[in-house]
Every structure is written in structure tokens, then in C-alpha cells.
Amino acid sequence: MRDYRLLLVAALVLTAGCTGGSITGGDATISDRVDGDCDDRHSELDLRLSLSYTDHADLFSETDAVVLVEYTDGGQWSRATRIGDAPSGGIERTISLTGSDFGGVEGPVRLRVSVLDDDLINNQDLGSVPVGEVAVEPQRKDRGTLSAGFDWRGDLRRNTSVTFVAGDRSDSDCPVVSYDWDFDADGTAEREGRTVTYRFQSDGYHTVTLTVADSRGREASVEREVLVVFDPDGDGVTSAIERARGSDPRDPDTDDDLFHDGIDPAPTSLLVPTGLIQGVLFALLFGAFLYSTRDSLPP
């Protein structure tokens, strides 16, 4: 009988040193968060823990403290993550959480941090610290795409101001914060803004590149080749093309064949009088028409 009493006293002494405690100070705050599509729902967040508590180790471990990060969307509290064998007396740590830690919840949740004194005999709740409310969503839904486009108003003529207007398309709520225009293909923006004006100093083909960026740093670019016209002789052919094929940009009929360079298939040919050939062909066709209708003509 005495042996049982001794065992009971020993058990009471051991358990008296293994239980009890509480959170004595500190807090838990959200130190950083990720919202990739600007919808005020976060797919990642960092939780900064700075807590002090009293707990008692048992014979088999140096500490019995367990820290739980819990959440609720209005129902029961659920566990987001668990830190076992937390340091005795307190914890200073940053915990990274993702949308998957919240069981697929989309929308606002309340967070709290709880500390347990977990030993062989008891599982005592040392208390909880509220964190606050945050809206969450899975990472797969926290993405956005961005695309760019542009058009212009007016004729693309040399030494004439042309208005360019940018367009953008996105499946996120992130605003576009910059529009950069490169008009001479040198990799440097000559204009900034959604609507800009530019004056090309030379005719011919020019590459125009628009790059847009949103508030999350996503970028999208679009490149278009435009033809800038300068037609001093009024033959409907820009001087850059006339120079490339050897015709005179200031003479509407370079080879003087009575057909202007815009419709002349060989505007620089001295050996092939294109205008004469076309005149002969027209005469032949007209003669063939008259011949085919000779029977229907009155005598």
C-alpha cells in the first residue's frame, strides 16, 4: 500500500512540473502579402510572430510548446500550419503561408495564433493572439495577363504630326502605369503616355514599338511596321519607293512615256516605251471589238 502511495506522490510531483503556463506578451502581424491580380485577395502572406509564453518541459523533451496558426471564414477554426517543439519561453519567427494553406477558401478569413503546452499528461491551451482579417485565394487564381496594341489618326506623311493611341487588355484588376513608344527602333522610348504625337523625319518603312507595364511589373509589347509617305510629284508613289526602284521622286513621269510612275510597270525603261505599248494594245483591243461587231452595224 505504501508503494502505491509513493508512486502517486512521484507522479503528482512530475506532472506538477509539466503543466501550466500562458502567453505573457507579444503579438502576431502580417508583414508582407502578395496580390498578383490586384483584386485585394492574397495568394501569399508572411506572418511575423513575436510571442513570449511560459511553458514547462517534461522528461522527454526540452520544450512542450506548440504554435498553431489558425483561420476561420465564419465557421469553425481550422489549422493553417503547425510549429512543433517551439522554443521554450517564446518565439521570434516569420512564417510564410500560401493560398493552399487555407483549404481552398476564396475571400476574407480571420487569423489567430494559438500556443499549446503539449506533454504526455496534458494538452493545455496557453492562449491565443488575434492577427486580424485578410482576404485570400489559391495561387492558381492570383495571376494576370497583359497585352498591348495601338493605332494612329491621320495620314502617315513625312514631317507631319501623327497621333498614336495605345490600347491594352488584361484579365486582372491591375492598372497600366506606363506606355513607352519607340519610333526609331533604337530601343529607347521617344514618347511616353497613352496618347502621343510624333513627326517622322523620313519616309519609307518605320518600326514602331509600344511597351506597356502594369502596377505589378508585368510588361507587354507590340511591334508594327508603318509606311510613311512623301510624294512631292503626286504620282501616288512615295519617294522612298521611287528611290529604291530608280525613278525620280519629283517627276511624275520619269521616262516621259505619258504614263505616270504610279501606273507605269517600267517607269525607268528607255528601251521599253511602256506608254506606247499600252496605247497600241488599246488600239488593237478597240479594233478587235469593232471587228467582232461588224455584222451588227448598219450598211
GIHUDA-V628240 format. One record per backbone hydrogen bond with DSSP energy under -0.5 kcal/mol. CO is the residue of the C=O (numbers start at 1). NH is the residue of the N-H. E is the energy in kcal/mol with one decimal. If there is no record, write none. Layout:
CO,NH,E  CO,NH,E
This chain:
1,5,-1.7  2,6,-2.2  3,7,-2.3  4,8,-2.3  5,9,-2.4  6,10,-2.4  7,11,-2.3  8,12,-2.2  9,13,-2.3  10,14,-2.3  11,15,-2.7  12,16,-1.9  13,17,-1.0  14,17,-0.6  15,18,-1.2  15,19,-0.7  22,54,-2.5  25,52,-2.3  27,50,-2.3  29,31,-0.7  29,48,-3.5  32,46,-2.9  34,43,-1.9  34,44,-1.0  35,38,-0.9  37,173,-2.7  42,137,-1.6  43,99,-2.0  44,34,-2.9  45,97,-3.1  46,31,-2.1  46,32,-1.1  46,48,-0.6  47,49,-0.6  47,95,-3.1  48,29,-2.2  49,93,-1.9  50,27,-1.9  51,91,-2.5  52,24,-2.3  52,25,-1.4  53,55,-0.5  58,61,-0.7  64,118,-2.9  65,86,-2.4  66,116,-2.9  67,83,-3.1  68,70,-0.6  68,114,-2.6  69,80,-3.4  69,81,-1.4  70,112,-2.0  71,78,-3.0  72,110,-2.7  78,71,-2.4  81,69,-2.4  82,84,-0.6  83,67,-2.4  87,90,-0.9  89,53,-1.5  91,51,-2.3  93,49,-3.6  93,95,-0.5  95,47,-3.3  95,97,-0.5  97,45,-2.3  98,101,-1.8  99,102,-1.5  99,104,-0.8  100,103,-1.1  102,105,-1.5  105,107,-0.5  107,136,-2.5  109,134,-2.4  110,72,-1.5  111,131,-2.6  111,132,-1.3  112,70,-2.8  113,129,-2.8  114,68,-3.1  115,126,-2.8  115,127,-0.7  116,66,-2.3  116,118,-0.8  117,119,-0.7  117,124,-2.1  122,119,-2.5  124,117,-3.4  124,126,-0.7  126,23,-1.8  127,115,-2.3  129,113,-2.5  132,111,-2.7  134,109,-2.5  135,42,-2.5  136,107,-2.6  138,141,-1.3  139,142,-1.5  145,171,-1.1  147,169,-2.1  149,167,-3.6  151,165,-2.8  153,163,-1.2  155,157,-1.5  156,229,-3.5  157,160,-1.5  160,200,-0.6  162,164,-0.5  162,198,-2.2  163,153,-2.7  164,196,-2.4  165,151,-2.0  167,149,-2.3  169,147,-2.2  175,215,-1.8  178,213,-1.6  179,193,-2.2  180,211,-2.5  181,183,-0.6  181,190,-2.7  181,191,-1.5  182,209,-2.5  191,181,-2.8  194,166,-2.8  196,164,-3.2  198,162,-2.4  198,200,-0.5  200,159,-3.4  204,228,-3.3  206,208,-0.6  206,226,-3.2  208,224,-2.6  209,182,-2.7  210,222,-2.1  211,180,-2.8  212,220,-2.2  213,177,-2.6  213,178,-1.5  214,217,-1.9  218,214,-1.9  220,212,-2.9  222,210,-2.6  224,208,-3.2  224,226,-0.5  226,206,-2.9  226,228,-0.6  228,204,-3.2  229,158,-2.5  230,239,-3.3  231,234,-1.0  238,241,-0.6  238,242,-2.1  239,243,-2.9  240,244,-1.8  241,245,-1.8  242,246,-0.9  242,247,-1.7  247,249,-0.6  248,251,-1.5  249,233,-0.9  252,261,-3.7  253,256,-1.2  260,263,-1.8  260,264,-1.2  263,265,-0.7  264,267,-0.7  266,269,-1.3  267,255,-0.5  271,273,-0.7  272,274,-1.9  273,277,-2.3  274,278,-2.5  275,279,-2.1  276,280,-2.6  277,281,-2.6  278,282,-2.2  279,283,-2.3  280,284,-2.7  281,285,-2.6  282,286,-2.5  283,287,-2.7  284,288,-2.5  285,289,-2.1  286,290,-2.3  287,291,-2.4  288,292,-2.1  289,293,-1.1  291,294,-1.2  293,296,-0.7  294,297,-0.8
